[in-house]
Amino acid sequence: MKLSVKKFKELTAEELYDIIKLRNAVFVVEQNCVYQDLDGKDKNAFHVTLSDDEGIQAYLRVLDGGVSYKEPSLGRIISAKRRMGLGTAVVKAGIEVAKEKYGASLIRISAQVQAMPFYESLGFTAVSEVYDEDGIPHREMTLAL
């Protein structure tokens, strides 16, 4: 598995297409959630991918503090192949990017409630009540570094 960390302007057109295709396949089609995925934040993000010969298998974006939250954050966390450790690997890589690029001492995410056990296994703690985001229950979670 190849790890890649790139700013928006460093992504090739093919990489950007593959990222958007994966995000739409899971967040829009699989989860049956119509929402505006392209929210303007991608241009300010580091894009972290894990790829193999078949293409991008896991992805997330890392945003600096002040973009989504006061603290640096991880978002659009996704794995094409589940239960293979790719989600864990890409989140751990994203945490390192947040520390190295943004000096993060705390990371905040908006987690789907059904995925909270996964994030808890990585050290994240729920810090909000359940709220609706695009028709899916979420909770904010943080990770102290």
C-alpha positions in Angstrom: 0.0 0.0 0.0 1.4 3.4 -1.0 0.8 6.4 1.3 0.5 9.8 -0.4 0.1 13.2 1.3 -0.6 16.1 -1.0 -2.0 19.6 -1.0 -4.9 20.3 -3.4 -2.7 21.9 -6.0 -0.3 18.9 -6.0 -3.1 16.4 -6.9 -3.2 15.3 -10.5 -6.6 15.5 -12.3 -6.8 11.7 -12.1 -6.1 11.6 -8.4 -8.7 14.2 -7.7 -11.2 12.4 -9.9 -10.5 9.1 -8.0 -10.9 10.8 -4.6 -14.2 12.4 -5.6 -15.4 9.1 -7.2 -14.7 7.2 -3.9 -16.3 9.8 -1.7 -19.4 9.8 -3.9 -19.6 6.0 -4.1 -19.8 5.7 -0.3 -21.1 8.9 1.1 -23.8 9.6 -1.6 -24.7 6.3 -3.2 -24.0 3.6 -0.5 -25.3 5.8 2.4 -28.1 7.2 0.2 -27.3 10.7 1.4 -27.7 13.6 -1.0 -25.4 16.4 0.2 -22.9 18.9 -1.2 -19.6 16.9 -0.9 -17.6 19.6 -2.7 -17.8 22.2 0.1 -14.8 24.5 -0.8 -12.6 23.0 2.0 -10.6 20.6 -0.3 -8.5 23.5 -1.6 -7.3 24.1 2.0 -6.6 20.5 2.9 -3.9 18.0 2.9 -5.2 14.9 1.1 -4.1 11.6 2.5 -4.5 8.4 0.4 -3.6 4.8 0.6 -3.4 3.2 -2.8 -2.6 -0.1 -4.5 -2.6 -1.4 -8.1 -6.4 -1.1 -8.1 -6.4 2.6 -7.1 -7.2 4.6 -3.9 -8.3 2.2 -1.1 -8.5 4.7 1.8 -8.7 8.5 2.0 -9.1 11.4 4.3 -8.5 15.1 4.3 -6.7 17.1 7.0 -7.8 20.7 7.7 -6.1 23.3 9.7 -7.7 24.9 12.7 -10.2 27.6 11.7 -11.5 25.8 8.6 -14.1 23.5 10.1 -13.3 23.8 13.8 -11.1 25.8 16.0 -8.7 22.8 16.1 -7.2 20.9 13.1 -9.6 18.2 11.9 -9.8 15.1 9.9 -12.7 14.6 7.5 -14.2 12.6 4.6 -12.6 9.5 6.2 -13.3 6.6 4.0 -12.1 3.1 3.1 -13.0 1.2 0.0 -12.2 -2.2 1.5 -13.5 -2.6 5.0 -12.2 -4.7 7.9 -8.7 -4.8 6.4 -7.0 -2.2 8.6 -7.0 0.5 5.9 -9.2 2.9 7.9 -7.0 2.6 10.9 -3.9 3.2 8.8 -5.2 6.2 7.0 -6.5 7.8 10.3 -3.1 7.3 11.9 -1.4 8.9 8.9 -3.9 11.8 9.1 -3.1 12.3 12.8 0.6 12.5 11.9 -0.1 15.0 9.1 -2.1 17.2 11.6 0.8 17.1 14.0 3.5 17.7 11.5 1.8 20.3 9.2 -0.4 22.1 11.7 1.2 21.5 15.1 -2.0 19.9 16.3 -2.3 19.1 20.0 -6.0 18.3 19.7 -7.9 16.9 16.6 -11.6 17.2 16.2 -13.8 15.1 13.9 -17.5 14.9 13.1 -18.1 11.1 13.4 -21.1 9.2 12.2 -22.6 7.6 15.4 -22.4 4.1 13.9 -18.6 4.6 13.4 -17.9 5.8 16.9 -16.5 2.5 18.2 -13.9 2.6 15.4 -12.8 6.1 16.4 -12.8 5.3 20.1 -10.4 2.4 19.3 -8.0 5.1 18.0 -8.3 7.2 21.2 -11.0 9.7 20.2 -13.6 10.7 22.8 -17.2 12.0 22.2 -17.5 15.6 23.2 -21.0 16.5 21.9 -24.6 15.3 21.9 -25.9 13.5 18.9 -26.8 15.9 16.0 -28.1 15.5 12.5 -25.7 16.1 9.6 -27.2 15.5 6.2 -29.7 13.0 7.6 -27.2 10.9 9.5 -26.6 11.0 13.3 -23.2 12.4 14.2 -21.2 13.4 17.3 -18.1 15.5 17.6 -15.1 13.6 18.9 -11.7 14.8 19.9 -8.2 13.2 20.2 -5.7 14.8 22.6 -2.1 14.4 21.3 
